[in-house]
Amino acid sequence: MKLLVDMNLSPRFASALNESGFSALHWSEVGAFNAPDTDILAYAKANDFVVVTHDLDFSSILAKTQLNRPSVIQIRATQINSLGLINTFINELNQHQNKLNDGALMTFDEKGTRIRELPL
């Protein structure tokens, strides 16, 4: 699974994912820092990425457009860069990898993970 990390998350977050065996790319490596979310979704869909973001706009776009790809992971936690949270997030990625490959919206926070199949 390839992960495209949005600008609102640190490049260090992408590095931690790469160190854990995932293929992660930070948006700053491929696009403009002020690119609209629709451009990020289009790039992710065209290049078979799952978007990882801290932004709720992506779920709204998915709902409005009825897209079945790309999958989007919304991180709603407050301590995003803590080691414990990253490790829990990686465990959740491993657990839900098949659903994300099929097309899903995953919301991750300190309370747990919720996942919905696409289209919404």
N, C-alpha and C positions, 0 to 999 in steps of 0.2 A: 504494500500500500504506500503510495506517495502522498506526502502531506505538504500543503502549501500554507505557510504560517502568515497570517495577516499582519499588517503594519502595526496594529495596536498591541501586538505581543512582541517581546524582545527577540532579537536574533539569537540570543543565548538559549531561548526556549527551543528554537529550531535545532541548535547545536546539541542540546540535551536529547532531543528525539533521535538525532543521527547517531549519537553515542549509544543509544539503546537499540540500535539495529533497524530503525525506520529510515526511510528516505525522505528527508524533510528539507524544504527550501523556503527561505524567508522571502516575502514578496519584494522586498527592497533589492533582491538580486535579479529580478526580472521585470519589474514595473515601477512606475512613478509612485512616489510616496503619497500623492494626492489623487490617485486613480479612484474612480467611482467603484463601489462594490460590484456593480454589474460587470465591469471590466475584469475584476478579479474572478468572479464566477465564470465568465466566458473563458478565461485563460485556464482555469481549473478544469472545466468541462472538456475543452479541446485537448488538454494534455493529461487527462486522467488523474487529476489530483483530488484529494479531499481537503477542503478548506478548514483551517483551524483559526478561530477568531474569538475575540472578546466583545464582539459587536452583535447586537440583536437585529440589525437591519437585514442580515443575510436570510434569516428565517422569514421575514416579511416578504422579501423578494421571491423566495421559494414558494411561499403560499400564493402570491399574486400570479406568478408565472406558471405554476403547476409543473415545474421542472422535475424530472426524476433523477437528474444528475446535475452537478456534482453533489456528493455528500458534504454536509457542513457540520462541524463540531463547534458548538458555542461553549466557551469556558466562562462560567459565571462566578467563579471563585474570586475571593479578594486577595489572597496571598499567592498569586499566580506563579511566581518564581521560586517558591519554597521547594526544597528538595523533596519533602514528603508529598507535597501535592503533585509534583511532576511524576514521582514514582507511582502514585495512585492513578494518575491520568494514563500513564503507559500501561498499567495493568488493565485499565478499562479499554484502551485501544486494542490490546491483544484479545480481550474477551469479546469485543463487538466487531472485530475486523470483517467477518463475513457480511454482516448487515451493512456496514459502511461501504463495502465493495459493491453491494447490490443497490445502494442509493438510500440514504437515511439522513435525518437530522438528529444529532446527538447533543444533548445538553448535559454538561458536566459541572458540578459544584461540590462544595464540602459535604452536602447531604447525600450525594449519590449521582447516578446517571439515569437519564431518561432518553429513550430512543424511539423515533417514529419513522416509519417507512415513507419514502417519497413516491409519488407526489403527495403533498400535504392536503 
